[in-house]
Amino acid sequence: MQKQIKKKSVIREWIESILIAVILAMFIRTFIIQAFKIPTGSMRPTLLEGDRILVNKFIYGAKIPLTNIRLPKLREPKRLDVIVFIYPEDQKRDFIKRLIAKEGETVELKNGEIFIDGKKLDDPLIRKIYYYNRGDFGEEGNAIKVPDNNYFVLGDNSVSSRDSRYWGFVDKNLLLGNAILIYWPPNRIRLIK
């Protein structure tokens, strides 16, 4: 009789431990940090196909599932942050791009360079990238004003990136987090800039 009680308590202990681990993992994935795998070369050379990355979800205020409520954020997204968001044209997919312009700013692509409110964006992170004039929102001479509560994003591999030049803007509510670290493969482990 006592052996049977011990077996039940051991089994119960295992079940409780597994349940707590699952709940903790779900909490961490939902509100703190999430792993993603890069499927395409749209962010080359920053991110390569097959890179596995960690995304900080609490920095911009993680979204509570099944609601439009967000937790308090640590900071606003900054220009040139590499962000992960829900793809505006297919909300079952997540995308990763570089934040270029924020609400109220005017963005224009001219001669392969980015201009924000008429001033050339000159930063070492993007200095060597040529931004092609493609899509409805990326035409030469077309200065686009970013609407309220939206972002304009571009892929680092401008020649093969479907980004804001094609489909427009990313609503703030679609923002998932900030890409912070490549953790796999081992030879590519580094912070994402």
Buried (B, 14 or more C-beta within 10 A) or exposed (E): EEEEEEEEEEEEEEEEEEEEEEEEEEEEEBBBBBEBEBEBBBBBEBBBEEBBBBBBBBBBBBBEEEEEEBEEEEEEBEBBBBBBBBBBEEEEEBBBBBBBBBBEBBBBBBEEBBBBEEEEBEEEBBEEBEBBBBBEBBEEEBEBBBEEEBBBBBBBBBEEBBBBBEBBBBBBEBBBBBBBBBBBEEEBEEEBE
